[in-house]
Amino acid sequence: MSQSRIVRGPDPGPEALVVVDQRPAGGHRPRAKVAVAVIIPCFNEEMAIASVVSAFRDTLPDAHIYVYDNASTDATVARARHAGAHVGHEARRGKGNVMRKMFADVEADVYVMVDGDGTYDPAAAPIMVERLVEERLDMVVGARRPDAQEQGVVYRKGHTTGNAAFTRALRALIGGEFGDVFSGYRVMSRRFVKSMPVHSSGFEIETELSAHAVEIAASCAEVDTRYGSRQDGSASKLNTYRDGLRIARTIIRLFEAVRPLQFFALCFMALTATALALAVPVVDQFARTGLVPRFPTAILAASIEIVALLCLACGIILRSVQRTRQEARRLVYLSIGPPGGDPSGWAAPGWSRPG
């Protein structure tokens, strides 16, 4: 027998809402079945893709599994199709390009994004999906936690320090409480995915996902997951320095896009400090002698300060533009219900009109 609790407002009218706790005696709330899609971007992952597809089919037996090939030159496509996955294609190289295609093509209530290299633990997927649905979240990130003895094998030299530095930079410049912004293991709601216009083309897609969550004020959480080493014979596609520079540029670009007033205010302060450093000796000499012998320096200082003021004006204007864009994304987000919502589409589970 269900345990129900009704809470009425102080002056209930014919349109009043009634809160109904529909949880049975065991404490679990019945919910609508959700459509789950496992989306796997792949480039030359013939060594691991079949086992990854099979593992996620075992842990999420009702899910549809999609492998999108990114112009592989090995047997990735054949092995993915033989393992039972739906196979798609994206000719433009880069993980971001593949994710843009998958987000556009695949229709589901819940999206499980994972790499095809076999480094992520499939056993964590049901836990992450359950948490997303039960807590009405928009993204659950699988925070990578390698075993102590595998730390040096899983992460190449400098990766641990780089990940920590970029994570702190993203949190300081953009916001959010993510502990692992570069994890490729994420469970996302439909409204999160369909409200995101992907701009990245490469491995910086994870950074953009985190920034999008901050921009639309999405509800997110992290779940610790085991992170293992690649299978013998496969190699990482991540280039430490090239992709590190791309991620750094992406963080700066996202800072300018998400926090334009703060970005241009920093530019204003830096330029003003430079202008003052050049102008102070000129002004001091003019105060003492009444002469301006360093006229070019005075012109340069004034010009730099004009640019500084233009930067500040740009920040103020772009802040209004950013608010409009943020509201547009938020409206798209709000137009789609959460996973496991009320089948009638009228309200979330636990809410109903009075009879």
C-alpha positions in Angstrom: 0.0 0.0 0.0 1.3 3.5 -0.9 1.9 6.1 1.7 0.4 9.4 0.6 0.7 12.8 2.0 -1.4 15.8 0.8 -0.3 19.4 1.4 -2.8 22.1 0.5 -2.2 25.8 0.1 -3.7 28.4 2.5 -6.6 29.2 0.0 -6.9 26.3 -2.4 -9.0 27.1 -5.5 -10.0 25.0 -8.5 -6.6 25.4 -10.0 -4.6 24.7 -6.8 -1.8 22.2 -6.9 -1.7 19.2 -4.6 1.6 17.6 -3.6 1.3 13.9 -3.5 4.0 11.6 -2.2 3.6 8.5 -4.3 6.3 6.5 -2.7 5.2 3.0 -1.6 6.0 1.7 1.8 9.4 0.5 0.6 10.4 4.1 0.0 10.8 3.9 -3.8 8.8 6.1 -6.1 7.4 4.5 -9.3 8.4 6.4 -12.4 8.0 6.2 -16.1 10.4 4.2 -18.1 13.1 6.2 -19.7 14.8 5.7 -23.1 18.6 5.4 -22.6 21.1 5.9 -25.4 24.8 5.0 -25.0 26.7 7.2 -27.4 30.3 6.3 -28.2 32.6 8.4 -30.4 35.3 6.4 -31.9 38.5 6.8 -34.0 40.6 3.7 -34.6 39.4 1.7 -31.6 39.3 -1.7 -33.1 41.1 -3.3 -30.1 38.4 -2.2 -27.5 35.2 -1.2 -29.2 33.6 -4.7 -29.3 34.2 -5.3 -25.6 32.9 -1.8 -24.7 29.7 -2.3 -26.6 29.2 -5.8 -25.0 29.9 -4.5 -21.5 27.4 -1.6 -21.8 24.8 -4.0 -23.3 25.2 -6.1 -20.2 25.0 -3.3 -17.7 22.2 -1.4 -19.5 20.3 -4.1 -21.3 17.4 -1.8 -22.4 19.6 0.9 -23.8 20.3 1.6 -27.5 24.0 1.7 -28.2 25.3 4.1 -30.9 28.9 4.0 -32.1 29.8 7.0 -34.3 33.0 6.4 -36.4 35.3 9.4 -37.0 36.9 8.3 -40.3 38.7 5.3 -38.8 41.2 3.5 -40.9 41.0 0.2 -39.0 38.2 -2.4 -38.3 36.4 -0.2 -35.7 33.1 0.0 -37.8 33.0 -3.8 -38.6 33.6 -4.8 -35.0 31.1 -2.3 -33.5 28.4 -3.5 -35.9 29.2 -7.1 -35.2 28.9 -6.4 -31.5 25.3 -5.1 -32.1 25.8 -1.4 -32.0 24.0 1.1 -34.3 26.9 2.6 -36.3 26.9 6.2 -37.6 29.6 8.3 -39.3 31.2 11.7 -39.1 33.9 12.5 -41.7 35.2 15.6 -40.0 38.0 14.6 -37.6 37.7 15.6 -34.0 35.7 14.4 -30.9 33.7 17.7 -30.8 32.6 17.2 -34.4 31.4 13.7 -33.6 29.6 14.7 -30.5 27.8 17.5 -32.4 26.6 14.9 -34.9 25.5 12.5 -32.2 23.6 15.1 -30.2 21.7 16.1 -33.4 21.0 12.5 -34.6 20.2 10.5 -31.5 16.9 10.8 -29.7 16.6 9.6 -26.1 15.6 10.7 -22.6 19.0 9.9 -21.1 22.4 10.0 -22.9 25.4 8.0 -21.6 28.5 9.5 -23.2 31.6 7.3 -23.0 34.8 6.8 -24.9 35.4 3.7 -26.9 38.8 2.9 -25.5 37.7 0.7 -22.6 39.1 2.9 -19.9 35.8 3.7 -18.2 33.9 1.3 -15.9 30.6 0.2 -17.4 29.4 -1.0 -14.0 29.0 2.7 -13.0 26.5 3.5 -15.8 23.4 2.1 -14.0 24.3 4.0 -10.9 24.8 7.3 -12.8 21.6 6.8 -14.8 19.6 6.0 -11.6 20.9 9.1 -9.9 20.2 11.4 -12.8 16.6 10.2 -13.0 15.9 9.9 -9.3 17.3 13.3 -8.4 16.1 15.1 -11.6 19.6 16.1 -12.5 20.8 17.2 -16.0 24.4 15.8 -15.9 26.2 13.2 -13.8 30.0 13.2 -14.4 32.0 10.1 -13.8 35.0 11.5 -11.9 38.0 9.3 -12.8 39.7 7.6 -9.9 42.5 5.2 -11.0 43.8 2.6 -8.7 46.8 3.7 -6.7 49.1 1.1 -8.4 47.8 2.2 -11.9 48.2 6.0 -11.4 51.4 6.3 -13.3 50.2 4.0 -16.1 46.8 5.5 -16.6 47.9 9.1 -16.7 50.9 10.1 -18.8 53.5 12.4 -17.4 52.1 15.9 -16.6 48.5 14.9 -17.2 47.5 14.8 -13.5 49.0 18.3 -12.9 47.5 19.7 -16.1 44.1 18.3 -15.3 44.2 19.9 -11.8 45.4 23.2 -13.2 42.8 23.4 -15.9 40.0 22.4 -13.5 41.0 25.1 -11.1 41.2 27.7 -13.9 37.8 26.8 -15.3 36.2 26.9 -11.8 37.8 30.3 -11.1 36.9 31.9 -14.5 33.6 30.4 -15.3 32.2 28.8 -12.1 30.8 25.4 -11.2 31.9 22.8 -8.7 33.3 20.1 -11.1 36.2 18.1 -9.8 37.0 16.4 -13.1 36.1 18.7 -16.1 37.9 16.4 -18.6 36.1 13.2 -17.9 34.7 11.6 -21.0 32.1 9.6 -19.0 28.9 11.5 -18.5 25.2 10.8 -18.2 23.1 13.7 -19.5 19.4 14.5 -19.8 17.7 15.2 -23.1 17.0 18.8 -22.2 20.7 19.3 -21.5 21.8 17.8 -24.7 19.2 19.5 -27.0 19.9 22.9 -25.5 23.6 22.8 -26.3 25.0 24.1 -29.6 28.4 22.4 -29.8 31.2 24.7 -31.0 34.2 22.7 -30.2 35.8 20.4 -32.8 38.2 18.4 -30.6 38.9 17.1 -27.1 37.9 20.5 -25.6 34.2 19.3 -25.9 34.3 18.2 -22.2 35.3 21.7 -21.2 32.4 23.1 -23.3 29.9 20.7 -21.6 30.9 21.9 -18.2 30.6 25.6 -19.3 27.2 24.9 -20.8 26.0 23.4 -17.4 27.1 26.6 -15.7 25.6 28.9 -18.2 22.1 27.4 -18.1 22.3 26.7 -14.3 21.8 23.0 -14.8 21.7 20.6 -11.9 24.8 18.4 -11.9 26.6 15.8 -9.7 29.7 13.7 -9.8 30.1 10.0 -9.1 33.6 8.4 -8.5 34.3 5.8 -11.2 37.2 3.5 -11.7 39.5 4.6 -14.5 41.8 2.0 -16.1 44.5 1.7 -18.6 44.0 1.1 -22.3 44.2 -2.3 -23.8 47.4 -3.5 -25.2 47.8 -2.5 -28.8 45.7 0.7 -28.6 47.1 4.2 -28.3 45.6 7.5 -27.0 44.7 10.1 -29.5 45.3 13.0 -27.1 48.4 15.1 -27.8 49.6 16.5 -24.5 50.9 19.9 -25.7 48.7 20.5 -28.8 45.5 19.6 -27.1 46.6 21.3 -23.9 46.9 24.6 -25.8 43.6 24.1 -27.5 41.9 23.5 -24.1 43.6 26.6 -22.7 42.3 28.7 -25.7 38.8 27.2 -25.2 38.8 28.2 -21.5 39.7 31.7 -22.5 37.1 31.8 -25.2 34.4 30.4 -22.9 35.4 32.9 -20.2 34.8 35.7 -22.7 31.5 34.2 -23.9 30.1 33.3 -20.4 31.5 36.1 -18.4 32.0 39.0 -20.9 31.9 41.8 -18.4 34.5 40.2 -16.2 36.7 39.3 -19.2 36.7 42.9 -20.6 37.0 44.4 -17.2 40.3 42.5 -16.7 41.4 43.8 -20.1 40.4 47.3 -19.0 42.4 47.1 -15.8 45.5 45.7 -17.6 45.4 48.4 -20.2 44.7 51.1 -17.7 47.7 50.0 -15.6 49.9 50.1 -18.7 48.6 53.6 -19.6 49.3 54.8 -16.1 52.8 53.4 -16.0 53.5 55.4 -19.2 51.7 58.5 -18.2 52.9 59.1 -14.6 56.5 60.1 -15.6 55.1 62.4 -18.3 52.6 64.1 -15.9 55.2 64.3 -13.2 57.7 66.1 -15.5 54.9 68.4 -16.7 54.0 69.3 -13.1 57.6 70.2 -12.3 58.7 72.0 -15.5 55.5 72.8 -17.4 56.9 71.0 -20.5 56.0 67.7 -22.2 59.3 66.6 -23.9 58.0 63.0 -24.2 55.1 63.8 -26.4 54.9 60.4 -28.2 54.8 58.7 -24.9 51.9 60.9 -23.8 50.0 60.1 -27.0 50.6 56.4 -26.6 49.4 56.5 -23.0 46.2 58.3 -24.0 45.6 55.9 -26.9 46.0 52.9 -24.6 43.5 54.4 -22.2 41.0 55.0 -25.0 41.3 51.3 -25.9 40.8 50.4 -22.3 37.6 52.4 -22.1 36.4 50.8 -25.3 37.0 47.3 -23.7 34.9 48.3 -20.7 32.1 49.5 -23.0 32.3 46.2 -25.0 32.0 44.3 -21.8 28.9 46.1 -20.7 27.3 45.7 -24.1 28.2 42.0 -24.5 26.9 41.3 -21.0 23.4 42.3 -22.3 23.9 40.1 -25.4 25.1 37.2 -23.2 22.0 37.5 -21.0 19.8 37.3 -24.1 21.6 34.2 -25.3 21.6 32.6 -21.9 17.8 33.2 -21.6 17.3 31.6 -25.1 19.2 28.5 -24.1 17.4 28.4 -20.8 14.0 28.6 -22.6 15.0 25.7 -24.9 16.1 23.8 -21.8 12.8 24.5 -20.0 10.7 23.4 -23.0 11.8 19.8 -22.5 10.8 17.8 -19.4 13.2 15.9 -17.2 13.8 12.2 -17.8 11.2 10.0 -16.1 8.6 12.9 -16.1 4.9 12.5 -15.8 3.6 10.5 -18.8 0.7 13.0 -19.2 3.3 15.8 -19.7 1.4 18.1 -17.3 3.7 18.0 -14.3 6.5 16.1 -12.6 5.8 12.9 -10.7 4.5 13.7 -7.2 2.3 16.5 -8.4 -1.4 16.3 -9.5 -4.5 18.3 -9.7 -7.0 17.8 -6.9 -9.8 15.4 -7.8 
